[in-house]
Amino acid sequence: MGRDRFEELQGGYGGQDDTAIELGAFDARHAGYGNYDNGGNAGYGDGQFFKLLDSAKAQMEVIEESIKQIAYWHEQALEATSEHKYHQIIFDRDNLVSETNAHISEVKQNLENLAQSVDDPAISKSQRIAQATRQQSLAKKFSELLQRYHQMEYQYSKRNRDRLARQYRIARPDATDDEVAAAIDNDQAGQVFAQSVMSSSRQNDARRVLRDVEERQADIKKIDQTISQLAEMFVEISDMVNRQQETIDSIESAVEDTHGNVESAHKEVKQAIVYRIKARKKIWIALLLLIIIIIIIVVIIYFTVIKK
């Protein structure tokens, strides 16, 4: 039976097969946007940021359609009865898978560039929050897209393994489930199949399916490598989403602290104004009292000295 390698996030398949379709790293120089540099951050103005964001969205739409087409080719490969038709289907499908994986790598690189832009201290905090939120939202959608792609590939791998198991039992009807699973999962499965079917008492049936078994076993290895790579990329994108959330929380916390400081300063200013008004009131009262005292003194002098 097929194993879902999506759970084995830190695992991987030993050795790379020449027929594997790699999710190769995409050089940011090919993206055509921003001032990406491996040695530091590159900030984007809103115009460049949204241009790169829209580009990533458009690529994800292409990936979505490609996944549907790959699923169609998978179905055709499972139903193919002639060797020529099967080879043509696998050829067309592998070309599309290669293009799709290139788009996936490019979207991942674009998301990383956008994430770096958010870390640029030259842009305002409000811009950083807005950009970080949009980048995170797109990264989540990309993560969901990878999950769907992974699930589709896993289901195809499982169905291919089931088909392989049935073909193995044609050659060896007495084989146990453990023997079938071991033959399929063994790194030298092709040799195991060859030895098993050629030693079978039903050699005519065995020879007819041997070529198809070997080709489908090689196809399973390619799909399993793609599944493993998708799982690793899913983890990377999930980490990116989490880091972006930390950035958003940090910026929002700083904004709240700034807002708190502004509110505190505003209260202190209002309090200073109140104190100043009270101080002026006291000064006017003191002046009024002084004037009253002077008037009283003048009156006393007038009636006690001048009038006499």
C-alpha positions in Angstrom: 0.0 0.0 0.0 1.1 3.6 -0.5 2.5 5.6 2.4 1.4 9.2 2.9 4.8 10.9 3.2 3.1 14.2 3.9 3.2 13.3 7.6 6.9 12.6 7.4 7.9 16.2 7.2 11.5 15.7 8.1 12.0 12.6 6.1 12.7 12.3 2.4 13.7 9.8 -0.2 17.2 8.7 -0.3 18.9 9.3 -3.6 17.5 11.2 -6.6 16.3 9.2 -9.6 17.3 10.5 -13.0 13.6 10.4 -14.0 12.4 12.5 -11.1 10.8 15.8 -11.8 12.4 18.3 -9.4 10.8 21.2 -7.7 14.0 23.2 -8.4 15.0 26.4 -6.8 13.9 29.5 -8.7 16.5 32.2 -9.1 15.0 35.5 -8.0 16.7 37.3 -10.9 14.2 35.6 -13.2 11.3 37.1 -11.4 11.8 40.6 -12.9 10.6 42.5 -9.9 12.1 44.5 -7.0 15.7 44.6 -5.9 16.0 41.2 -4.4 19.5 40.5 -3.0 20.5 37.4 -1.1 22.6 39.6 1.2 19.8 41.8 2.5 16.3 43.0 2.5 14.6 44.7 -0.4 11.7 46.9 0.2 8.9 47.5 -2.3 6.7 50.5 -2.8 3.0 49.8 -2.9 3.1 49.8 -6.7 5.9 47.2 -7.0 4.5 45.2 -4.1 1.0 44.8 -5.7 2.6 44.1 -9.1 4.5 41.2 -7.6 1.5 40.1 -5.6 -0.7 40.0 -8.7 1.9 38.1 -10.6 2.0 35.4 -7.9 -1.8 35.3 -7.9 -1.8 34.8 -11.7 0.8 32.0 -11.5 -1.3 30.3 -8.8 -4.3 30.3 -11.1 -2.2 28.6 -13.8 -1.0 26.1 -11.2 -4.6 25.4 -10.2 -5.6 24.6 -13.8 -2.4 22.5 -14.3 -3.2 20.4 -11.3 -6.6 19.6 -12.8 -4.9 18.6 -16.1 -2.3 16.5 -14.3 -5.1 14.7 -12.5 -6.7 14.0 -15.9 -3.4 12.6 -17.3 -3.1 10.4 -14.1 -6.5 9.0 -14.8 -5.6 8.3 -18.4 -2.4 6.7 -17.4 -4.2 4.3 -15.1 -6.7 3.4 -17.8 -4.1 3.1 -20.7 -4.1 -0.4 -22.2 -1.5 0.0 -24.9 2.2 0.6 -24.3 2.4 3.4 -26.9 -0.6 5.3 -25.5 0.8 5.0 -21.9 4.2 6.4 -23.0 2.6 9.3 -24.8 0.4 10.1 -21.7 3.4 10.0 -19.3 5.4 12.2 -21.7 2.7 14.8 -21.9 2.0 14.6 -18.2 5.7 14.9 -17.2 6.1 18.0 -19.3 3.2 19.6 -17.6 4.4 18.6 -14.2 7.8 20.1 -15.0 6.1 23.4 -16.0 3.9 23.3 -12.9 6.8 22.7 -10.5 8.6 25.6 -12.1 5.6 27.9 -11.4 5.4 26.6 -7.9 9.1 27.4 -7.2 8.6 30.8 -8.7 5.6 31.6 -6.5 7.5 30.5 -3.5 10.4 32.8 -4.4 7.9 35.7 -5.0 6.4 35.1 -1.6 9.9 35.1 0.0 10.6 38.4 -1.8 7.4 39.9 -0.5 8.2 38.7 3.0 11.6 40.4 2.8 9.9 43.6 1.7 7.8 43.7 4.9 11.0 43.6 6.9 12.3 46.8 5.3 12.5 49.6 8.0 12.2 52.3 5.3 8.5 51.8 4.9 5.9 52.9 7.4 4.4 50.7 10.0 1.0 50.9 8.4 2.5 49.9 5.1 4.3 47.0 6.7 1.1 45.7 8.4 -0.9 46.0 5.1 1.8 44.3 3.1 2.4 41.6 5.7 -1.3 40.8 5.9 -1.6 40.5 2.1 1.5 38.4 1.8 0.4 36.1 4.6 -3.1 35.7 3.0 -1.6 34.7 -0.3 0.9 32.3 1.4 -2.0 30.6 3.1 -3.8 30.1 -0.2 -0.6 28.8 -1.8 -0.3 26.4 1.1 -3.8 25.1 0.5 -3.0 24.7 -3.2 0.1 22.6 -2.3 -2.1 20.5 -0.1 -4.5 19.8 -2.9 -1.6 19.0 -5.3 -0.1 16.7 -2.7 -3.4 14.9 -2.0 -4.0 14.4 -5.8 -0.4 12.9 -6.2 -0.8 10.7 -3.2 -4.1 9.3 -4.4 -2.6 8.6 -7.8 0.4 6.9 -6.2 -1.9 4.7 -4.1 -4.0 3.7 -7.0 -0.8 2.9 -9.0 0.5 0.8 -6.2 -2.8 -1.1 -6.0 -2.6 -1.7 -9.7 1.0 -2.9 -9.3 -0.1 -5.2 -6.6 -2.7 -6.8 -8.8 -0.2 -7.2 -11.6 2.3 -8.8 -9.2 -0.3 -11.3 -8.1 -0.9 -12.2 -11.7 2.7 -13.5 -11.8 2.6 -14.8 -8.2 -1.0 -15.7 -7.2 0.3 -17.2 -3.9 2.1 -14.0 -2.8 1.1 -12.7 0.6 0.2 -9.0 1.2 3.5 -8.5 3.0 5.4 -10.0 0.1 3.6 -7.7 -2.4 4.2 -4.6 -0.3 7.9 -5.4 0.2 8.3 -5.9 -3.6 6.7 -2.6 -4.4 8.5 -0.6 -1.7 11.9 -2.2 -2.1 14.5 0.1 -3.6 15.4 -2.7 -6.0 11.8 -3.5 -6.8 12.4 -3.9 -10.5 14.8 -6.7 -9.9 12.5 -8.3 -7.3 9.7 -8.2 -9.8 11.9 -9.7 -12.5 13.2 -12.5 -10.3 9.7 -13.2 -9.0 7.8 -13.3 -12.2 10.5 -15.2 -14.2 10.5 -17.9 -11.5 6.7 -18.1 -11.6 5.0 -21.2 -13.0 2.8 -18.9 -15.1 5.7 -17.4 -17.0 3.6 -16.4 -20.1 1.3 -14.2 -18.0 4.2 -12.9 -15.9 6.3 -11.8 -19.0 3.3 -9.9 -20.4 3.0 -7.7 -17.3 6.7 -7.4 -16.4 7.4 -4.4 -18.7 4.3 -2.6 -17.5 5.1 -3.4 -13.9 8.6 -1.9 -14.3 7.4 1.2 -16.0 4.7 1.9 -13.4 7.1 1.2 -10.6 9.4 3.8 -12.0 6.4 6.2 -12.3 5.6 5.6 -8.6 9.1 6.6 -7.7 8.8 9.9 -9.6 5.4 10.6 -8.0 6.7 9.7 -4.5 9.6 12.2 -4.9 7.2 14.9 -6.0 5.1 14.1 -2.9 8.1 14.3 -0.7 9.1 17.7 -2.2 5.6 19.1 -1.9 5.6 18.1 1.8 8.9 19.9 2.4 7.7 23.0 0.5 4.4 22.9 2.5 6.4 23.0 5.7 8.5 25.9 4.4 5.4 27.9 3.4 3.7 27.1 6.8 6.8 28.4 8.6 6.7 31.5 6.4 3.1 32.1 7.4 4.0 31.7 11.1 6.9 34.1 10.8 4.7 36.6 9.0 2.2 36.4 11.8 4.9 37.1 14.3 5.9 40.1 12.2 2.4 41.4 12.1 2.0 40.9 15.9 5.2 42.7 16.5 4.3 45.7 14.4 0.8 45.9 15.8 2.3 45.7 19.3 4.7 48.5 18.5 1.8 50.6 17.0 -0.3 50.0 20.2 2.7 51.0 22.3 3.1 54.2 20.2 -0.6 54.9 20.5 -0.4 54.4 24.2 2.5 56.8 24.4 0.5 59.4 22.4 -2.5 59.0 24.6 -0.3 59.4 27.7 1.3 62.5 26.2 -2.0 63.9 25.3 -3.3 63.4 28.9 -0.1 65.1 30.2 -0.6 68.0 27.9 -4.2 68.4 29.0 -3.2 68.2 32.6 -0.5 70.9 32.0 -3.1 73.1 30.4 -5.3 72.7 33.4 -2.4 73.5 35.8 -1.6 76.6 33.7 -5.2 77.8 33.8 -5.3 77.3 37.5 -2.0 79.2 37.9 -3.2 82.1 35.8 -6.4 82.2 37.9 -4.4 82.4 41.1 -2.3 85.2 39.6 -5.4 87.2 38.8 -6.8 86.6 42.2 -3.6 87.8 43.8 -3.6 90.9 41.6 -7.2 91.6 42.6 -6.4 91.2 46.2 -3.4 93.5 45.8 -5.6 96.1 44.1 -8.2 95.9 46.9 -5.4 96.3 49.6 -4.0 99.3 47.8 -7.5 100.9 47.6 -8.1 100.2 51.3 -4.7 101.8 52.2 -5.5 104.8 50.0 -8.9 105.3 51.7 -7.4 105.0 55.1 -4.7 107.5 54.3 -7.3 109.9 52.8 -9.5 109.9 55.8 -6.8 109.8 58.5 -4.2 112.1 57.0 -5.3 114.2 54.0 -8.9 115.0 55.3 -7.6 116.3 58.7 
